[in-house]
Amino acid sequence: MSATFTRTPRLGPLAVALGLVGLLLSGAAGPAVGPTAPAFAQAPGADPDAQQTPTLLRSERDGRAELLVRTKLAEYVFGEDGALRSAYLHFAPVGLAPVELIPDTETGPGVDPETGARARRYAPEARFPFALRGELNGQRLDGLRYAVESERLDGRLRLRFTAQINGLRLTKTFVLWDNPHYTLEVELALENVSSAPLELDQLGLSLGRGVGRRPDLQRQVRYLVDGRVTTEPPDASASASASAGRVGLEGLGFVGDGLVFFLKLKSKPKPKAPGLPASAPLGRPAAQGGELVLGLPARTLAPGEARRYAFEVYAGRAKYPLLKAVGLGALAPPGFFSSLVVPVVELLNWLYRRTGNYGYAIILFTLLVRVLLFPLMRQQFHAMAKLARLRPKLEKLQQRYPTYRRLKELHPDWSPEELMRRHRENQQALQQKLMELYREEGVNPLGGCLPLLIQFPILIILWQAILQSAELIHLSPGFLWMPDLSLHDPYYLIVALTALAMILQTKTTPTLTPSSQGPSPLILTLFSVGLMVVFLKDFPSGLWLYYFLTTILQVGQQVFIGWELERLQAQTGKADGGGRPAPGPSKPERP
């Protein structure tokens, strides 16, 4: 049965705000393609146990076998020649969409419910990664049919492709498993099974044409040489005369469109040992739309001799924390803002390693933040209490210097120009009297703003940290009823709980303005909560968990500080522990 093409739902523009501030994101949906997908059947001998991941499916296309390997983050399709025909990232964090890494492959978003397969279409004369290039005794190496064996061990899947040509046995081995770093292990083995020496020359391992939907080979190619990332290939010609490969090439691949496809040697070449210099594409230069080929050093294999090359491949999103974990952080160095996110990511990962759950890690992170911000919050509430105590005087000043509307009611015979002139004079005089009153009472009207200004960047940084760690969170255990803290709550319970907590918080916050001036705090809270629910409900549930805990802890801290102010006033007759005796109510008024 062929796969049905239906465009998967995706998030539209997302408002990133705390009820009032919007920050838009959009993700491009994957392109729909024409041909239907082949019907995959369960691989013989595959263990149906859900714990045995990744899963392996087989199919045929144009008389040739294909193998589909599905992990929790990506799908890989290998051809009969051991080439990687598709690397489709089906896991899409908030704001992103599933994406195909191989530029010569188009993968449809729809999944056949019976087989779990997606429709794929390959470009004519496609150049796929891990295809061998070159000839042996006049016979080309590309296009060979390989025998395939699969093996499962400790949650890992090992695929072994084996072929033989003119006395040379070729073996490609791929090891895949559920890991958060988009990595897989690759090994290429060349073995002389004949009775005569074999001259190996002009052999190369293809890495394809690029990465993403708009590849530009010249722009995307990166080389890792002696720990440095460069766009220029290492010059192996100077050292080839003395000892082939005395260049410190450690890896090569592509970086573009927020994606990375990079092949890294498992061990760095020693100074006097043969290495793996990068060669120009065989027969066509990269600047003309060719492929990137890793040249294998020319050498003679004696009978029974084997040569093995081991690599680690990163095929995923260009996220600095993930790349850094596999030694490729130089491919996507963090900017200024990202450098603030990285410590939070490392802290969350450290807490996760000690608790075993990102839910507990976020809880501990929230407690740490609230403890650090408590002195500022205490100062904020003392300032708010002072302002609440001055409400009677503020009301008298506002009555003494009426606004334009009040002036119009008091003097209906005045012209609009006179009303506006008096209004401006009153506002200037009111501001001057307010500043004098604040100085006399020792009150800073902006004293309660600093904690609010600090909490907003912390929330944005945590949001980015969750997005940067989405793959790690996705593969970790769920928390309570939320299976994945990097995605939205499927039941939106944490959203509802946070909304209720925000309304409760209004009841514990002192009112700074007279009840007759403007809408009530409850109305403002309901309005902001409504905006948050509408625009942010599909944000990561881990972020909602943090905001819910922050709100609950802040309510508790507000109650404690209110009790502290009442106790202090009862002992000293001062509402704020300093300044003049409070002439107003015995405690800050609650809304």
C-alpha positions, 0 to 999 in steps of 0.5 A: 500500500502506498503512503498517503500524502497529507501535509502534517500540521505545523505551528504558524507564527508563534508569539513569544511573550509574557502576555503582552510581548510578541516574538514571531517564529515560523517553520517551513513545511517539508515539500510534498513530492509526487511518487508514492512510497514503496511498501516497507515490510518488517525486516526478517528477524526484527524484534518487535519489542519497543525497547529494541530501537531503532526499527528496521524496515525493508523494501524494493525500488526499481528492483533494488533493495532499500533499508529504512532505519527509524530512530526517535529523532531521524529516519535513514534510508540506505540503498543496496550499494551502502549509500545513504539515500535519505536522512530525514529529521522527523523530530521537530522542536517548537518553531521548527519543521521536519527536514531532509538533509540529503539535497538529492532527496525529497521526502514527503511529510505524510506517513503510511499508517500501515507501513510507517513509510514516507514517500521519497523521490530521488534526483536524476544522477543523485550523489549520495553520501558513503558511495564509493568512487573510483575503479579497480582494474577498469571496473567501477566501484559505484553501482555494486550490489552489496549483501546486507546483514543486520544485527541488534546489540544493546539497543544498537542496530548494526548494518553491514554491507559486503561486496567483492570485486576483482579480489577486493572485498568491500565492507561498509558498516553502519551503527545506529542507535537512539542518541540525542546528538544525531550521530552514527558510526561508519566503518569502511574496510578494504580487504585483499582476498586474492592471491596477488597484490592489489594496487588501490589508486584514486579511490574515494568516499563520497559525502554527497552534494551538500546539505538541506534544500538549497545547497551551495557546495562552495559555501557549505563545505567545511574542513576540520584541520588540526582542530580548526575549521576552515573552508579551504581543503588541506594541501596534501601535495606538499607532504605527499612526496614524503609521506602521504597524509601528513596533514592533520585532517580530522573531518570534513562535511557541510554546514548550511540552512541550520543543518550539519552533515559532517564526517569526523575521523574517530582518531586523529592521524598521527604525524608520521602515520598515513592519514586521509587527505581530502581530494578534489571531486573525481572528474568534476570540480565542486564549483560546478555542482559536483560532490565532495569526496574524501580521497583514500590514500593510494597504496598496495594491499598484500594478499590477506591484508586489510585497511579500515577507516572508522568515522563518526558522522553528525547528521542533524541540526546546527545546535552548538550544545549538541555539536560541542558534545561530539567535538564539533562545536567549532562548526557553529560557534555561539553568538553573544546571546547563545553564550548566555544560553550555553551555561543554562543548558549545561546546568540543566544537563548537570541537574538531569544527570543527578536526578534522572529527569528533566522535570526535576532538573527544571524544578531545582533550577526554578528553586535556585532562581527564586532563592537568588531573586528573593532579596530583590523581590523583598526589596520590590515588595517593601517599595510597593508597600511604601507606595501603597501607604501613600495612596491617600496623598496620591489621590489628593494630588490627582484631585488637585491637578485634574486631567483634561476630562475632569477639567472639561467637566468642571469648566464646560465653557473653556475652549479646547485650547485652554483645556489642553493648556491647563491639562499640560500645566497640571501634569507637569505640576503633578509630576513635580509634586509626586517627585517631591513626595517620593523624596520626602517619604524616601520612596523609589517609584521604580524600586519594584521594576528591577525584579520584573526586568530580570525575570523576563530575560531569565525566562527567554534564556530558559526557553532557548535552553530548552530548544537547544536541548530539545533532543536530549529532553525528547529522549529522556523520561517524561514527567508526570502526565507530560511525555516530552517537556520539549513539546507542548503539554498534550492535555494543556493541564500545565497551561491551565494550572499556570493561568490559575496560579497567575490569578491567585498571585493577583490576590497577594500583590499590593495595589499601587493605584487607587481603585478608581483609576483604570481597570482593576488588577484582576481584569488586567491579569485575566487579559494577560493570562488570556493572551498567554494561553492563546499565543503560548499554549503550544510552547514547551511544557518544560517552560510552562512548568518553570513559569507555574513553579515560579508563580507558585513560589512567588505567591509564597514569597509574597505571603511571607513578605506581607507577614513580615511587613505586618509584623514589622509595623506592629513592632515599630509602627512603620510599614517598611522598617524605615522612614516615617511612621505610616499615616495610612492603613496598618498594612498594604491594601490588597486588591 
